[in-house]
Amino acid sequence: MDQPKVAGTSPIRVELEAGKTYAWCTCGESTNQPFCDGGHKGSNFKPLVFTAEETKTVGLCTCKATGNPGFCDGSHKQL
């Protein structure tokens, strides 16, 4: 698997908590979108691990084509 699977065509809105660590799925194979569940095992993909700087609601990317990994930038509109 060289290209990520398109897991969805719209972002998933989630409430991030300040100081909490998250693992965003980069491969599109996770059944727990937009978060990693290990579906990338056996591929070259790894989750994007990040810590939220503040508590807020964000749109996390499911199409995996975003130019701002993890966060929706509207790239799904071009699919």
KAMO-V459326 format. One record per residue. N is the residue number from 1. RES is the residue in one small letter. D_FIRST is the distance of its C-alpha to the first C-alpha in whole Angstrom. Layout:
BEGIN
n,res,d_first
N,RES,D_FIRST
N,RES,D_FIRST
END
This chain:
BEGIN
n,res,d_first
1,m,0
2,d,4
3,q,6
4,p,7
5,k,9
6,v,12
7,a,14
8,g,18
9,t,20
10,s,22
11,p,23
12,i,24
13,r,27
14,v,27
15,e,30
16,l,29
17,e,32
18,a,33
19,g,32
20,k,30
21,t,26
22,y,23
23,a,19
24,w,18
25,c,14
26,t,12
27,c,8
28,g,11
29,e,10
30,s,14
31,t,17
32,n,19
33,q,18
34,p,18
35,f,18
36,c,16
37,d,17
38,g,14
39,g,12
40,h,9
41,k,11
42,g,9
43,s,6
44,n,7
45,f,8
46,k,12
47,p,15
48,l,17
49,v,20
50,f,23
51,t,27
52,a,29
53,e,32
54,e,34
55,t,34
56,k,33
57,t,31
58,v,28
59,g,25
60,l,22
61,c,19
62,t,17
63,c,15
64,k,14
65,a,15
66,t,18
67,g,20
68,n,21
69,p,18
70,g,19
71,f,22
72,c,22
73,d,24
74,g,24
75,s,21
76,h,20
77,k,23
78,q,22
79,l,19
END
